């Protein structure tokens, strides 16, 4: 039986970034995984429910430069929150119908875990005989700290044919260690942008979500313990309230700090690669006590390593015991001074090449995903 490969995921093609809501870390990882599947001589059809970011967005049917088909239904967004809630229910039904136009019996369907897609995936499985490869980055009940959600979420997550996880701990938490699973920490792409080695300062980069509880504030506070030979860059995304909090914290810090901080806003594609190429140290600052830390893996670490940055990370089991743990510099408490001391401990003159290590991981993943797809084809 010929099995097509479908990907259900919040993904937006680069030429439509301004029209739809985008999650940069998701886009980067999906670009990578789809490219690896393409490298095994397979074609991918992406079906995305990504919402409109401004008023009305027309239906998108797009073929990328590797021949993958990308489809997004038309979408609306309203200023009135009540209207948006009503429309969300209609959009779920529309998206289910839209997806079923492309998903046929016998297909292999990759799904990037989201609460919004859970019921839709169940409906698709009732109507199509498919194999599902479920990609789980985190358990949302842990992230939102709503314990009563967890049993239902775990029950749903157990019911698929194969998995992609950011670390083995998540497979144990869900209870699917007996099922086929691949471990991929993030995008193993290499950034080949030319580096500027003549900078007058050591540039530290915090990239990612700008929720205060996710680590950006700790990164900003760590700068107060650094000298003027360092410069901290902040890039990422968040709601307007969070962005304003971050900008205000930066403004206050720059009045007294020797290490100055620059807010760069959100950077995509080539712009983000240029920021990475001109940075030296990447920060993965998170609350060391957060429950979700034990089963998630911050994909930003791979973006840093793929650009040959040294990485300063929170010291948690999921990261320390990962495939890249040996490359990282760990801090051991929530004290911003501890983060700064770890930064200062890095000797930038020492020989370092994380890109070769990431290239090796990518080659291994290509072999693993080819094997997984062959096994699902035979079932």
N, C-alpha and C positions, 0 to 999 in steps of 0.2 A: 504493500500500500504506500502510495506517495504521501508523505507528510509535509505539509507546509509549516513554516515557523512563523508564529504570530507573537507580538509583544504588546500586552496591555499595560500602559504606563503613562504617567503624566509627563509627556515629552513634547517639546516644541522645536521644530526645525529652526536653524539659526536665522533664516531670512524672515521668520515670523515672530521673533522675540518680543516685539513691541505690541503685538496684538493679543497675546495670551499670557496667562499667569504661568510663570516659570520657576522651577526649583533647580538652581544651578547645579547642585551636587548630584541630583537625579539625572539631569541631562548629560553631565560629564560621564557618569558611570554607564548609562545606557549607550552613549556613543561608543564607549570602549567595548562593552560586551557585544554589541551588534557588529562592530568591526572584526572582533575575534571570530564570531560566527561566520561572517563573510569570508574570513581567511581560511575557513574549512570548506569553502566552495558552496555555501548555502545562502539563500536569499531570505530577508526578513521583512515582514509586514508589521509596521507599528500602528496601533490604534490608540489614540490618546484622548482622554476626556478633559484635557486642560481647558479651563474656563477662559472666557473673554476677559481681558484686562481693561477694556474701555467700550462701554455701550454694546454694540453689536459686532461680532466677528463672523465672517463668512466661513462656510465649509472649506477645509483645506484638503486637497489631494495632491501630494507632492512626491516626486521621485528624487532621491538624493544622488550624490555623485558615485555611489557604489551600486545603484540600482535597487535600493530598498524602497518600498512603498510606505508612505506615511499619510495617515488619514485622521482628521479631526472634524467632528460634526460642527455645524454652526452653533454659536453660543451667544448669550446675552448676559449683561450685568446691569443691575439697576441701582440707583442711589438709595432707594427705599429698601431697608433690610427685610421687611415683611414680604415684599415682592420677590426678593432674592430667595427666601426660604421656600416660597410657593414654586418658584421656577426651578429650584434644585430638584424637587420631586419630579417635575416634568422632564427635566434634563436626564435624570437617571433612566427613565423609561425610554427616552429618545436614544440615549447612548447604548442601552442594551440592544435595541432594534438595529442601530447603526453597526455595532460590533458583530452581530449575527449575520450581517450581509457578507462579511469577510471570513468568518470562522466556520469551517466545514468539518464534518466527521473525519476523524483521522489526523487532524492537525495537532502539532505540538504548540501549546500556548504558554509562553512565559508571562508571568504576572508580577509586577512590582507592587509589593504589599501596601495597601492603603485602606483605611476604614471605609472610604466612599465606595471602593470597588468590591468589597466583600460579598454583599448580597447579589451584585451583578455577576460575579464569578460563579456563585452557586446556581443562578438562573441559567447561565451559559452551559454549565455542566449537566443540567437537567435536559437541555435541548440538543446538545452535541456530544458525540462520543470522541473525547479529546484526551490527550495527555497534558497535564499541567505541571510546569516547572515554576515553583513559587519562590520569588526572591524576597527575602525578609531581611530588612536592615535593622529593625528594632521592634519591640513589642509596645504598641501604642499605649496600652494600659499602664505600663511602667513609666513611660514618658509623661503622661498626663496625671499619673499617680491616682487613678481611679480603679481601686482594687476590684470592685464588682464587675468591671468590664473584662477582667483578665480571663476568667474561665471560658466565656463565650469566644473570646479572641483565640485562645489556645486551641479550643475545640475546632474552630474553623481552620486554623493553621495546620492541624494534623492531617487534614483530609486530601493531600495532594500526592502526586506521583514522584516528584523529585524536587530538590531545593537548591537555592543559592543563598549562602549565609556569609556575613562578614567575619565570623569567627565560630569555632566549634561549640563554644559555650551556649550559643543561641539554639543550636540543634538539641542540646541536652535539656535546655529550659522548656522547649516545646514538646520534647519527647518523641523525636523522629530519627533517632540515631541509627535505626535499622533501615532507613530509606536512602536512596542515592542522593548525595549532596556534594556540592562544590563549595569550597571556601575561597572567596575572592574579597580582599579587603577594600577594594575601590578600583579606580581606573589605574591600570598599569601603563598608561601612555607616557611617553617621554617628551619633555619640552626641549625642542632643539633650537629655541631662540638663542641668539648670541648673548652671552653674559657680559656685563660691564664690570671688569675687574679693577677699575681705577677709581672706584667710589671713595669719597673722603670719610664716609661713615659706614658702620656695619648696620645694614637694614634688616629689621625684624618685621615679620609680616604676620598679622592676625587676619585670617580669611574665614568667612562663614556666616552663620546666622547671627544677627545682632540682638537676640533676646538677652537681656542683662543676666539671666540665670544660666546662660549657656557658656559663659567664660570671657566675653569681650570686656566686661568691666574689670575682671582680674588682670587681663592683659594690659589695660590702660593703667591700672594701679601699679603694676610691676615697673612701669617706666620711671616712676619716682625714685627708684633705687638704682637707676642706671646713669652713667656719665654721658657727656655730650659726644662721645665717640660712637654712640648708638642713635638710631632713629627708628621709631615705630610707625608702621603703616597699617591702617585699618581698612579692609574692604569687605563688603558683605551685603546681606539683605535683611529686611525685617519690616514690620509695620511702621508707620510714620511716627507714632509715639515712641517706640523703641529707638528709632534712628535719632530723634531729637534728644533723648536721654544720653545716647552715646556721644553726640556732637557737643552737648553741654559739658559732659565729663572731660572730653578732650580739651575744650576751651579752658576749663578750670585748671587742668593739669599743665597745660602749656604756659600758664602764667608763672609757674614756680619750678617746673622741671628743667633739668639740664638736657635730658633726652626728650626731644620734641616729638610730637605725634601728628601724623597727617591722616585725615579722613579722605579716602578716595572714592567713596560711594560703591555701587555695585559694578563689577567689571566682568564682561563676558568674553569668551573666545580669544581672539588675538590680543585684545587689551589685557585680559587676565594673564595670558602667557607672558606678556611683556613685564607685567608687575612681578610675576614669579622669577623671571630671568634676571631681574634687577634687585632681588632680595637675597639675603644670606642665611637667615634663620627663620623657620616657620614655627608658629605657636599653636599648640593644641591645648588650650586652657579650659578646663571644665571643673565642675564641683566634684571633688574626689569622693564624696559620700553619696552622690546621686544614684538611685537604684538602677536606672537605665544603663549606667556605665558598664555594668557587668556583662551585658549581652549585646552592646552595640560597638561599632568601630568607626571612628570619625574618618570619613573619606578624604578630608583635607590633608591628612598625613601622607597619602599617596601622591596628591598633587604636589606637595612640597618635595618629597623624595624624587619624584619624576623630573624635577627641575634642579636637582642636586643641592637642595637646601639641607642644612642641619635642622633637626626637629627637636623642639623642647615640648615634652608631653606630660600630662597628668599621669601619675604612676598607678595604673589599675591593671588587673589581671588580663582583661581582654586585649589590652595593647601590649603589655610587657611580654605576654606569651604568644603574640602574633608572629607571623613570618618575618616581620620587619623590626621586631622588638630590639634586636641586637644593634640596630643602627641609631636608636633614639637616645636622647638625654632626658632623664626623668626628674621631675620634682615631686616631693612627697607630702605636701600639705596644701591647704587652701590659702596659705599666707602669700600674698603677692611678692614679698621679699624673697621667699623661697624660689619663686619663678625667676626673679632677677638674678639670684645667685647662680642658678643653673645656667642661665644665659651667659653670665660672665665666666663660667668655668670652661666654655668652649674655646679651644685654640683654633682660630680660623686658618692658621698656617699649616696645620696637620693635613696630610694627604687624605682625600675623601672622594668617593665616587659611588653615590647611592644609585645612580642611573643604571649602572651595570647590574646591580642587584635586582632592580625593578624589571629590567629586560629579561632576566632569568625567570622571574615569577610569571611574566607574561607568556613566555614560551611554554611553561608548565601548564598554565591555565588553558591555552589553546589545545593542548593534547587532551586535557581532562574534559573540556566541553565537547570536543569531537567524539570522545568515547561515550559520554553521556547521551548525546543525540543519537548515536548509532544504537545504543542499548534500548532507547525508547522507541526507535523505529522498528526494532525486532519484536517488541511486545505485542 
